[in-house]
């Protein structure tokens, strides 16, 4: 659902042998593909990063950034971004 209109999206998803392989591919995808430059420019800010992923075309769900930010808030994940010395 986008702007009150339903759409069908064909998207490719990958399968991995283990979590490490998945994380490596995910990292490579976000850090090397030119269309994710909009994400890389703001990735140090989790909220802007969520919206940057959307702008780069990362998720098929138009509500992806909102849902991701809600998960970060509900689970106090923002506190993990604070470096303590």
N, C-alpha and C positions, 0 to 999 in steps of 0.2 A: 504494500500500500504506500503510495507516494502522492501527495497532494490530492488525496481522496480517490485516486485511481489505482486499481490493482494491475500488477505487471508480473509476468513470468520471466525469471532471469536464468539463463543457462550459465553455469559457472563451473570451472574446473577445480577439483579438490585433489590433494595429493595424499598418498598413504606412505607411512614410514615404518622402518623396522624397529625403531626405539625412540624414546623422547629426545635423546641427544641429536639424532639425525634431523628430527623435526625442528628443534631449536636452531640448529645451524642453518637450515634452509630458510627458516623464518627470518633470521638475522640477515642473511645474504639478500633475501628479497627486499627487505625494508631499507637496507643500507646501500644497495647497488643499483636498483632500478630507477631510472630518471623520473618516472611519474610519482615516486615517493619523495622527491626533493621537498615538496611542500610539507611533508611530515618531518623530514630531517631538520628543517629550519626551525622547528618549534618543539622537537622531541624532548627537550629538557624540562618542559612544562607538561605534566600529564594531561591536563584538560585540553590545552591547545594541541597536544599530540593526538588525542582522540579525534579531534576535529580534523587535524591534518591527515590522519589515516583515511577518513571519509572523503576528503577532497582529492586524495590520491587514488580513490577507487578501491580501497582495500576490502570493504565489506559489501555484500549485496543488500543488507538490511539498512535502510535509510536512517533508522533509529540507533544504529550501532554506537555512535559517540555518546548519545544520551544514556544508553544502557551500560556502556563501559564505565562512564563517569559515576553512575549510580552504584555500580558494583564496587568501585574504588572507595566511594563515600561510606557505603554500608559496612565495608570490611576494614575501615580505617587504614587503607593502603597508602594514603598520602603521607602518613608518618614514616613510611619506609624510604621516602625520598629525602629525608633530613639526615645529613651526615653529621654524626656526633664524634667529636675528638676527645 
